[in-house]
Amino acid sequence: MTMVMDTPANRPPPGRSQYRRTVAGRSIGWLRANLFASISSTVISLLLIFGLARALIGLVRWGLWNAIWTVTGDQTGACRAIHGLGACWAVIPEKFRFILFGTYPFDQQWRPAFATLTFVALFFLSSRRSFWGRKLVLVWAGVLVLIGVLMWGGIFGLPFVSQDRWGGLPVTLILATSGLAFGFPLGIVVALGRRSRLPAIRSLCVLYVELIRGVPLISLLFMASVMFPLFLPDGVNIDKLLRAQVAFALYAGAYLAEVIRGGLQAVPLGQHDAADALGLSYWKKNGLVILPQAIGHVIPPLVNTFIAFFKDTSLVLIIGIFDLLTTAKTSIIDPAWQSFSVEVYLFVSLIYFAFCFSMSRYSRHLEAQARSR
Amino acid sequence: MTIPTPEPRQRRWRVSWSRQRISGLLWQIAVVGIAIAVVGWLWSNALHNLSARRISTGFAFLGREAGMPIADSWLAYSPKDPYIRAFIVGIVNTLRVAVIGIVLATVLGTGVGIARLSANWLLSRLAAVYVEVLRDIPLLLQLLFWYVLMQGLPAARSAWKPVDGVYLSNRGLVLPSVPIGEGNLWVIGAMAVGLMALYALRRRLIARQMADGRRRPTWPYALVLLVGWPALVSWGLGVSWSIALPELRGFNFVGGLTLAPEYFALLIALVTYTSAFIAEIVRSGIQAVDKGQWDAAKALGLHRGFVLRHIVLPQALRVIIPPMTSQYLNLTKNSSLAVAVGYQDIVSIANTTLNQTGQAIEAIALIMLVFLTISLGISLFMNWYNARIALVER
């Protein structure tokens, strides 16, 4: 074991006092303390610096130095000539409208763009503590209606766009948000059901949660895409995107139920007794006393569940719904651009990363807040 | 509630209690009734639709010829075999990815988790970046990325060869292998017996050390039981341990062990993605151990590696095991993403079956059955392990 654990007792002494006088001295002190504290640490640092330098040089050479930024039309000959040696970033300006919005009518693409911004604003509002409460439910309902109007159109002079033309980032956001919006109430009911005194209700909830959590999401999506139509009466046909949304709501409900159940367990029994003593009914007791406390306890894990859920929406690729990942994969089917998938995947990774990273930062911020309180 | 109450009040209380009981009963009847009604309605629709579309029901199709090619299989399989055989091949393929993935992800994740706590600034930063990047990008995207990189490798002719006998090309990773015959299995069995004997012996040695405080080394016994004894069996039976080096013939490799690009990409994606989560679990587990434990061990003059291995990690394990179990379950369930790169795991084979026979309900029911069984198996094993290492309270 060459690892040195970062505990106060083991931390090497700070740089000697004579080093602290100048900037250079301070940085030498820092280097000594953090990179070259012992022989093993020095060896690790040198190896890492060597490896990092090589990787960075390779990356800069591929991504910047040898890269091609623009081509005219589909003339990708120059790009293909340097394939493997340099990146062809020209694919991004060429394809980004398709990757972001799919086959949505080109002149109407301001609508999905605006819908995406609305989603971002909704997430931002939801992260403000001052907005938590009943107000937020109204805001979410209003925003979902607004997004529906924007995407479908058909009123206010917006031409109608059917759901099979939707694609890209808005579809990813719709899947994640609507899954959460419907899965959350479902999760609350199921979490309460799992802690219910009534055995039949409790076992139904346990069955639901364990069944959904025990199988891969893909099998649920297959179910939504091929099995669900079999279960409907003749003539009733539900759109594929909507079916996937139902599957996501059921999936999110099961996972959120477990998180909320953890919160319910953290509420002291005295709270139940006090609410009972006031003569509150079951629903009033839970809605006004227990749930607000329970959900308050589990907001960081709820955010983490949402991150996982956001990433999981990419699985709709397998059942052929045009979310962000599917449009990215489709955009490089075009023969002229076929061999530049790495560039496109990197671009899409960046979008996913931006969403997930900001959420995980936020969750960590909440955890730190909870700890300091 | 044992507060003494006057007679009339008590009667009212009892009445309200039974009212509560009746309302509870009514609720249950209503919920179960609705559930049964909905399921029954869906079921009758399904029966109607299936007969209208001339789709047969039941599992009779399992005995019919599958006619589906499976490229990457450890079991003997041909498209003429029945569906049940194809399903078994799929289950083996799922387990092959899941088990190896769990082992590798645990090793890598533990390493990264410990590296994140290193006093070396560069190492801990790098580990943090690794965790952050891998956690915040969808696994499916990472899988497609690895697969594309795999396809971009040179052709078999100009394969990249880091060491003799190891080739990396767009045909996958080819490694030297040892052909396993009956004799080899005997030797492996002998080694397993040796391992069990060593385990029993070690417990006795520790018990004796507890009694008299004298330390007895285990390694000479290990040498005899794990090396000497199998070697003796091997020599006695005259078993050959030839190494088969892969060889390039035409456009492909012959001999050796080939990890197909689909399998290799899936394995890398699952291992790296899950290891990022495991790293976080290991880090928080180690940090959950009281700092005083480090100080106390240091005061006793113990070596740092020794402290980590024998004092901190065993205590951290108690915090680590439950979330680790859910990561193992996640990895197993995520292995179903194989269908996106064309590795034929159980989900992919069930999906093909579904397309060929139209029997969606049966195919999906089989997927669920397989995963529920695997999940249950992992949960039971981890619960057993957790109970074994749990803190023995006084």
Interface residues (C-beta under 8 A of the other chain):
Chain A: M1 T2 M3 V4 M5 D6 T7 P8 A9 N10 R11 P12 N34 L35 A37 S41 I44 S45 L48 I49 L52 G84 R197 L198 P199 A200 I201 L204 L211 G214 V215 P216 L217 I218 S219 F222 M223 V226 M227 P229 L230 F231 L232 P233 D234 I307 K311 D312 S314 L315 L317 I318 L325 K329 S341 V342 Y345 V348 S349 Y352 F353 C356 F357 S360
Chain B: G24 W27 Q28 V31 V32 A35 L42 W43 N45 A46 H48 N49 L50 A52 I114 A115 L117 S118 A119 N120 W121 L122 L123 S124 L126 E132 V133 R135 D136 I137 P138 L139 L140 L141 L144 F145 V148 L149 G152 I286 K291 W294 D295 K298 R304 G305 F306 L308 R309 V312 K333 N334 S336 L337 V339 A340 V347 N351 L354 A360 I361 I364 I367 M368 F371 L372 S375 L376
